[in-house]
Amino acid sequence: MEKSLVIGAAGQIGTELVSELRSKRGIANVIAADLRVDNLASPFYELDATNESALRDLVLNEGVTEIYHLVAILSATGEKAPKRAWELNMKTLLNILDLAKERIIQRVFWPSSIAVFGPSTPKIKTPQFTVMDPNTVYGISKSAGELWCQYYFENYGVDVRSIRYPGLISWKTMPGGGTTDYAIEIFHSARKGIDFRSFLGPDTRLPMMYMDDAVRATIEIMEADPDSIKIRTSYNLSGVDFTPRELFDEIKKIYPEFNITFKPDSRQKIADSWPGSIDDSEAKLDWGWNHKFDTKAIVKLMSDNI
Ligand SMILES: NC(=O)c1ccc[n+]([C@@H]2O[C@H](COP(=O)([O-])OP(=O)(O)OC[C@H]3O[C@@H](n4cnc5c(N)ncnc54)[C@H](O)[C@@H]3O)[C@@H](O)[C@H]2O)c1
């Protein structure tokens, strides 16, 4: 019987991944762990994933077979504390890869990000294999993390699987300090009837995805036949792409009085270094990925639920 551990479970993705995994596999078979103790139902453990022995004890005591490792300091927050972001992002990943190397667990999911791309990367339909010159500490940590995953696979046979998430849009929890957070905050402003000030300029195109698609992709790649996972760095994953102006225009159809102003801040520079859209042919070919939610559907779901 599989027993899953989701670390970083109180975050934007973890909250929804835990509830989907529990509904599929049974509550007792999905353990949640986080530094934060809010809003998570039992079985839940308070855990600092940098603490290798506490992590090991939890995994051994609970008989965990697979880990979803969602702990990270994200792009915008990472730029404020670069060394802390590097240390947290790398140390926690290596702690978990080592558990798989020792066969204490069988499988690891670790998310990468479109932040692995940089200013010299082709911006439109960014291919799986291309120039990667990330210029944020977050992107550098994700890029190094991808190579560590591949290294553990090739040298120690570790079954680690990864996806480069685009910006994720959800209404259940607030985002955790990324450059695409505007695409969630805008719905909260529209709902409250407050004008929205976008921290990205009107024409900044970025790849995005509705949370349900991202959670499904995460579970699908983990349930795929190991032989079908040909890429052991991380898979490109594509949903939708839009600019702040285009998203605003869609939202305004639902809230006709809604207004927007644009005041780019330091996050603009990060967004400018990222792709505008992603080519995810390999994920489609290897493990049958396809997104479901287009921009119209996302706007409707966000407006109905926030
Ligand atoms: N949300 C996105 O749009 C997005 C896009 C691309 C990639 N990702 C990646 O997905 C993963 C999850 O992202 P998220 O948006 O849910 O992040 P988040 O910031 O919302 O959640 C991260 C969680 O990790 C917890 N945490 C931090 N330090 C910890 C530690 N030492 N031990 C245990 N828990 C700790 C935090 O309390 C938080 O609940 C990250 O690896 C992130 O890089 C997210």
The ligand as an SDF file (V2000), in Angstrom:
LIG
                    3D

 44 48  0  0  0  0  0  0  0  0999 V2000
    2.5760   28.5200   -7.0040 N   0  0  0  0  0  0  0  0  0  0  0  0
    3.1190   28.6310   -8.2030 C   0  0  0  0  0  0  0  0  0  0  0  0
    2.6150   29.3790   -9.0610 O   0  0  0  0  0  0  0  0  0  0  0  0
    4.3530   27.8300   -8.5450 C   0  0  0  0  0  0  0  0  0  0  0  0
    4.8700   27.9100   -9.8400 C   0  0  0  0  0  0  0  0  0  0  0  0
    6.0180   27.1850  -10.1430 C   0  0  0  0  0  0  0  0  0  0  0  0
    6.5930   26.3300   -9.1940 C   0  0  0  0  0  0  0  0  0  0  0  0
    6.0570   26.2760   -7.9320 N   0  0  0  0  0  0  0  0  0  0  0  0
    6.7080   25.3880   -6.9590 C   0  0  0  0  0  0  0  0  0  0  0  0
    5.7670   24.5760   -6.2960 O   0  0  0  0  0  0  0  0  0  0  0  0
    6.1610   24.3630   -4.9300 C   0  0  0  0  0  0  0  0  0  0  0  0
    5.0460   24.7880   -3.9860 C   0  0  0  0  0  0  0  0  0  0  0  0
    4.7220   26.1370   -4.2650 O   0  0  0  0  0  0  0  0  0  0  0  0
    3.5670   26.9160   -3.4750 P   0  0  0  0  0  0  0  0  0  0  0  0
    3.1210   28.0150   -4.3750 O   0  0  0  0  0  0  0  0  0  0  0  0
    2.5770   25.9690   -2.9150 O   0  0  0  0  0  0  0  0  0  0  0  0
    4.4420   27.5680   -2.3250 O   0  0  0  0  0  0  0  0  0  0  0  0
    3.9380   28.1980   -0.9210 P   0  0  0  0  0  0  0  0  0  0  0  0
    4.9320   29.2310   -0.5380 O   0  0  0  0  0  0  0  0  0  0  0  0
    2.4950   28.5640   -1.0070 O   0  0  0  0  0  0  0  0  0  0  0  0
    4.0650   26.9300    0.0520 O   0  0  0  0  0  0  0  0  0  0  0  0
    5.3030   26.4430    0.5220 C   0  0  0  0  0  0  0  0  0  0  0  0
    5.0580   25.8350    1.8740 C   0  0  0  0  0  0  0  0  0  0  0  0
    6.3080   25.3450    2.3790 O   0  0  0  0  0  0  0  0  0  0  0  0
    6.3330   25.5810    3.7810 C   0  0  0  0  0  0  0  0  0  0  0  0
    7.7160   25.5960    4.2570 N   0  0  0  0  0  0  0  0  0  0  0  0
    8.6440   26.5670    4.1170 C   0  0  0  0  0  0  0  0  0  0  0  0
    9.8000   26.2180    4.6870 N   0  0  0  0  0  0  0  0  0  0  0  0
    9.6050   24.9770    5.2020 C   0  0  0  0  0  0  0  0  0  0  0  0
   10.4340   24.0750    5.9100 C   0  0  0  0  0  0  0  0  0  0  0  0
   11.7040   24.3680    6.2170 N   0  0  0  0  0  0  0  0  0  0  0  0
    9.9060   22.8790    6.2950 N   0  0  0  0  0  0  0  0  0  0  0  0
    8.6150   22.5730    6.0190 C   0  0  0  0  0  0  0  0  0  0  0  0
    7.7840   23.3900    5.3560 N   0  0  0  0  0  0  0  0  0  0  0  0
    8.2720   24.5780    4.9400 C   0  0  0  0  0  0  0  0  0  0  0  0
    5.6470   26.9110    3.9570 C   0  0  0  0  0  0  0  0  0  0  0  0
    5.1680   27.0670    5.2930 O   0  0  0  0  0  0  0  0  0  0  0  0
    4.5320   26.8180    2.9290 C   0  0  0  0  0  0  0  0  0  0  0  0
    3.3200   26.3300    3.5020 O   0  0  0  0  0  0  0  0  0  0  0  0
    7.4760   25.1400   -4.7540 C   0  0  0  0  0  0  0  0  0  0  0  0
    8.5580   24.2740   -4.9900 O   0  0  0  0  0  0  0  0  0  0  0  0
    7.4140   26.1650   -5.8610 C   0  0  0  0  0  0  0  0  0  0  0  0
    8.6960   26.5390   -6.2570 O   0  0  0  0  0  0  0  0  0  0  0  0
    4.9660   27.0020   -7.5950 C   0  0  0  0  0  0  0  0  0  0  0  0
  1  2  1  0
  2  3  2  0
  2  4  1  0
  4  5  1  0
  4 44  2  0
  5  6  2  0
  6  7  1  0
  7  8  2  0
  8  9  1  0
  8 44  1  0
  9 10  1  0
  9 42  1  0
 10 11  1  0
 11 12  1  0
 11 40  1  0
 12 13  1  0
 13 14  1  0
 14 15  2  0
 14 16  1  0
 14 17  1  0
 17 18  1  0
 18 19  2  0
 18 20  1  0
 18 21  1  0
 21 22  1  0
 22 23  1  0
 23 24  1  0
 23 38  1  0
 24 25  1  0
 25 26  1  0
 25 36  1  0
 26 27  1  0
 26 35  1  0
 27 28  2  0
 28 29  1  0
 29 30  1  0
 29 35  2  0
 30 31  1  0
 30 32  2  0
 32 33  1  0
 33 34  2  0
 34 35  1  0
 36 37  1  0
 36 38  1  0
 38 39  1  0
 40 41  1  0
 40 42  1  0
 42 43  1  0
M  CHG  2   8   1  16  -1
M  END
$$$$
